[in-house]
Amino acid sequence: MHCTLLFLGSMSTINTTDVEQGRLQLRLHLPCSWDCIESVRQAVAAVISASLSNPMLAEQLAMVASELLENAVKHGEEGPITLTVQESAGQLEVAVENPVGTDPVGTARLAQRIALIRQFASAREAYLTALLEVYEQGLASGASGQSTLGLARIAAEGECLLELEQSRPGWVTVRARRAVPTKQKEEKEEEQEVIP
């Protein structure tokens, strides 16, 4: 299936393939703009929910996609952004590729943040630490500065492992990967939600 979305005059292409075989592949080519993030979040949620029949997973991965897009718009250079969501070998991956320019400082800082998150015993612990850091920065300066909050949220709430790759000179790809939930795990999680 192929469809095209229009975001504020910019064409964004969605390609979904292999849905009949139970695999998902979604690729969006987007402008570097805050204006399209919520629409993309909704589109990702709808496609994943329809393809994988799992609304909770769809919401988690839509959040992951929007957090990665926000980081690309906020910290990247002006230029096109590519968002990919795909399923392969029992893994789901959300990836965002965007231009970052030739200054290696921003890429190094991003790599350090991802490494820091991966050093914690759990993604939840990394997320709580990032929340505390943002709170303390806000108290100290009256405004929130740079933090690992969005990335830590992806790891904790999205249940994803983060990876960074310099995809080509001046470009990075941030990948968030997680296992495809099994039917048994989904049923157990649903039972736990019902029990008070």
N, C-alpha and C positions, 0 to 999 in steps of 0.2 A: 504494500500500500504506500502511496506517495501523496502527500498533500503539502500545500504551501500556505503559510500564515502571513498576515500582514501586520507588522508592528510599527505603528506611527510612520507609515510611508516606506519602511524598510522591509524588504522581502526576507523571510526566514523559511527555510526549507526543512520539512520533516520527512525523513525516510524511515519507514518501519518495514522490516522484512523478517522473514522466517517466523512470523507469528503462528502460521499453520503448524509448524514443527515444534511449537512450544517455546521458541526462543524469541527474545526481544532485541531489536536493534533500532535505536532512535538517534538521529543526528540532526542538530539544529545549527544553522549558521546565522549568527545574530550580530546586530550592531552593538557597539560599546555604549550602552545606554541603560540608565536606571529605569526608564519607562517600560521596558519589556519584561522585567524580572517577574512580576506577579502573574502576567499572562503565561510566561514560560512555566512557572510553578504549576499553574492550573493545567496546562497542556501535558506536562510530564505526569502529573497525578492521574489524569484521565487515561492516557495511553498505557501507563503501567497497570492501573486498576483493570482496564479492559483486557490487556494482554495476559496478565498473571492472576486475575481474579482474586486480588488481595488488597483491599482498600487501605488497610493499616500500613502495609509495606509501601503502597503507592504514596501515601502521605509522608512517610519517612524519607523516601528517595526524592520526592518533590522538594522537601526541605533541604536535603543535601544539595540538589541542583541549584536552588535559589541562593544558598549560602556561598557556593562556589562561584556563581555568577556575580554576586555582590562583591566578593573579593576581587574578581577580575576587573570589574568596573572601577572599584575604589582604588586598587593598587596597581593596576596594569596601565599600559600605554593605550592611547587612542588607536583603535583598529578592530578588525572583526574578531569575534569570539565564536569558538565552536564548542558546543555542548554535545556529548555523546552519552547515551545510556544503552548498555548492552548486557546481555546474559550470555555466558559462555562457561562451559565446564563446571556447572554448579555455582558459579559466582555471578553476582550483579555488580556492574561497574558504572559509576557516574564520573565522567571526566570533562574538564574544561581546559581548553587550550586558548591562550591569549598572548598578545605581545606584551613584553615587559621592558623592552629597550635594551641597550647595551651595558647599562650600569649594573654590575654584578651584586651590589649591596642589597637591593630588594629581593633578589632571588636567594641570596645567602640567608637573609632574615627569614624568608618563608621556609627554607630548608631547616633552619634552626627551630622554628616553631613546630614544624611537623615532627622533628626528632624529639623535641621536648615532650610532646603529647605521647609519643610511643614509649617514652621512658617510664611513664607511670604504670603502676600495677594494674590499673583498669582505666578505661576511657571515662568512666563516671568520675573517678578521682581527678583526672586531668580537667574535666569540665568544671567540677566544683572549685578547683584551684584557680582556673581561669576566671570564674565568676567572682571569686574573692579578689583577684588581681584588679579586675575592672572596678569593683566597688572601692577598693583602696585608692586606685588612681583617681577616681571621681571625687573622693573625699579630700585627697591631697591637692588636686588641681582645679576642682570644680568642673572638670570636663573629662570625658573618657579619651584615653590615648590609644596607642597601638596595643593590641592584645591577641591572645590565641583563642578568644572566646568562640568565634564562628567555627574555626577548625575543630576545637574541642567539642562543640555541639554536634558537628558532623560525626565525630568518633563515638560520642556517647549516645545521642538520641538516634542517629542513623545506623548505629552499630557497624561502623565502617572503619577499615584500616586505610590510612592516608599515605599516599606516595607522591613524590615530586619528580618530574623528569624535565630536563631541558630538551624540548622536542626538536628545536632547530635554533640557530643563533638568534637571540633576542626574543625567544618564545618559550613559555613553560606550559606544561600540562600537569594539572593536579588531578589525581585519581583517588576516588573513594570506592573501596571494594568491600563487599560483604557476601556471605554465603546466602544462597537462595534458601529461604525457610522451607523445611520439610512439612508435610501435612501434619505429622505427629507433633512437631514443635508448635505449629500454629494452634492446634487443638488444646495443647497444654497451656499456652499463653492465654487463650480465650477462657479456659477454666479458671485461671488465676485472676483474671479481671472480674469474673462473676463473684468469686468468693471474697467476702469483706475482710 
